[in-house]
Structures are given as C-alpha cells and as structure tokens.
Amino acid sequence: MKRSYIIVLILISVLIGCASAPENFFPENLAGIIFDNYNNPVTGALVTVNSDKTFTSDIDGRFIIADLDAGKYHISITKAGFETIETDIDFLDPKQVMYLKMSSLSFFKSEIEADIKKRDYVKAQQQLDRAFKIAEADPVLIYLAAVCSFYQGKYIDSQTYLKRLRESGYSLESLHELENKIDEKILSE
C-alpha cells in the first residue's frame, strides 16, 4: 500500500511539473550540425526552412535557424556534390538540436564500387540511382552503371551507358574491354 502511494505521488508531481512548464519561451533559435558519412563537418550547406528562410552551415557544419516559433517545419539542406536532405521537424524545445548526415558523391562512388565487388548489384543500383540525382553526367558514375548493368545481364543498358561515355569523348581501354565482353555475351545468347 505504501509503495502504491509513493508511485501515485511521483506520477502526480511529474504531471504537475509538465503542466507548469513555461510555454512562452518562443520564438527561439534551432541549432543543428551537418556531417558527411565520414563524420566530417559539411561547410557551406544551405539550410532552408519552409522554402522561406535560408541559413548556411559554418566551418564546423553548424547552423542556427533564428527566431522560430514552436511548431512543425520543413527543412531542406542542399550543397553541390551532396545528396539533398528533406525532413520535417516538430520544434518544441529550445534546447533541441538537429544532427544531420549528408552523403557526398565520393561516398556513393566508393559504396557502389564496394557493392559491385560484393556482387550486391541491387544495392549498387540503388546507390547509383541516388548518386545520379547529384551528378547525372559524372563519367565515373556512368562507367559504374555500365559495369553494374553488365553483371546484372542488362547488356543493352550497359552498351547505352558506354555510348554516353564515348559521345562525351572518353575512350579508355577499360571501356573497350567492357564493350568486348558485352559483344561476346550478346553473341553467345
């Protein structure tokens, strides 16, 4: 009985404490930090709130969104060479801090190469789809897409990627080798 009484008292005091919390601390600043996949700060990222206010991350990846009222906000973070982040937040606490991770084109390239080596072509294709949104004309991505398509048995797709590279002026030995492998596979079918 005594134990139940203590628990009830604790619950009541917690509820009273929550109910008496100050509500008029807004507008306040919302702070955030942006890192890449290697935990390096992302400098110079544009942070946009509700397509309205824009702020920039500093040398340490930090940003402050000034004078926000409590509520829901749509945050968009962009930087050349990185995947765009779109997220919604409920800003309810002035001590709230956003921790965000942005994926760079170089990160995707290394992940795609690793996935191809592991023969995880589905994951490699998913990474390629995301990376092409950052830089659709990147020659390394196009070549990786050709290799991934080849190993998935999508020889026509692979040829199409290689044709794009040729039309852009690339003529490396590795392109010739892949083209020859494709031709051999097509002829043997």
N, C-alpha and C positions, 0 to 999 in steps of 0.2 A: 504494500500500500504506500509506504513512504517513498519507494522507488518510483512508482507511477506519479505521485505528487511532484517529485523533483523533475521528472521528464515534462510534465504539463507546464510547470513553471518556466522551464527552459524554453519550450516552444512558444509560450506567451511572450516572454521577453524578446525572443528573436523576431516574432511578428510585430511587436510594438516598435522594435528598433528599425525594422524595414519600413514600417508605415510612417515613422517620423523622420526618415532620411530627407535631406533637403532636396527640393525639386528645382529650385531656381538657380542652378549653377550654370545654366546655358545662357548665351552662346559660349562655347569653349573651343579649344583647338584640338584637332585629332592628329596625333602623331603616327608616323609609320616609318618602316625601314624596308628597303628593297635589296635583296641579294640575288645573285645568279646561282646556278646549280653547283658551283664550286665554292659557295659561301663568300664570294667577293661582293663588296657593295656595288650597286649599279648607280653610277653617277649620271646625272642629266636626263633621267626619265621624266616624262611629262605625266603628271597625275591630274586627271580631270574629274571633277565632281558634278554629277548630273548634267553633263555636257555644258557646263556653265563656268565654274571656277577652275583655273589651271594653276598648278604649282609644279616645281621642279625639284627632283631629289639632289642632295648635295654630294660632296666628295665621299661621304661615308654612307651614301644610299638613303639618308634620312630625308623626310619631308614633313611639313606641318601644314595641315589644312586649317586655316584660321576662321574663327567665328562661325562655327556650326551650331545650329540648334539641335536638340535631341530629335532623333528620327531616323528614317530609312534613307539611304543614299546609294546611288550607283557610282562606282568608282571605275575609271578606265585608266590603264597605265600603258604608255607606249614609249618605245625607243627604237631607233633604227638598228637592225641587226638582232632584235629580240622579238619573241612572241608577245603579242598584246595580251594584257590581263584585263578581264572584265569581271567585276564582282559587285555584289550588293552587300551592304552592311547596315546593321542597326547600331547607331551611335547613341548609347545610353549612359555611358560612364565617362567622365572627363579624364580618367586615368587609362582609358582604353588605348591600346597601341596596335597598329596593323603590322604584321610581319608577312612580307610577300616575297615570292621566289619567281624570277623571270628566267625563261630558258632562251639561251642565245643560239644563233645559227651554228656556231662552232660546237656547242654542246650536242645539238641534233646530229651534226655530221659524225661525231665520234660515236654516238649511240647507234646510229644507222649502220656504221661500219661494224660495230661490235655485234649487232643483231644479225647482220648478214653472215659474219663469221660463225655465229652460233646456229645458223640456219633457221633463225626465227624470222621468217620473211613476212609474216603477218604483222608482227611488231615493227619491223623495219619499214613496212609500207605505212603504218600508222604514223610513225615518226616522220617519214617523207612527206606525208600529207600536211602535217603541222609545219614542217620546215619550208615547204613550198609557199606557204602563206607569208613567210618572212622574205624570201628571195626566190621567186619562181624562175628566174633566169640564171641562177648560180650554176656554173658548169660542173662543179663537184657534185652538187645535188642531182643534176641531170644524169651524170655518169652513174652515181649510186642507184638512181631509179632504173637505169638501163640494166645494171647488174642484178638488182633485186627482181626485176621483171624476168630476166633470163632464167634465174634459178627457180622462179615460180612457173616456168614453162610458158610464159607470156611473150613469145618471141617477137610477135608483131609490135607489141608495146615497146619492147627493148629496142627494136630497129627504129621506132619513131623517136625515142629519146636520143639515140645515136645520130639520127638525121638532124635533129635540132642542134647538136654539138657541131656537126660538120658545117651546117649552114651558118653557124656563129664563128667559123674559122678555125675550129680545133681539129687537129689531125695527129693525135698521139698514137704511138704503137699499141697501147692498150685498147684504143678504140678499134684498130684493125683486128686485133686478136679476138675481141668480143664479137665483132661483125662476122669473122670467120667461124666462130663457134655457133653463132646463130644460124648461119647458112648451112652448116653441117647438120644441125638439129632439124631444120626445116626440110632439107633434102632427105633425111632419114625417116621422116614421118610419112 
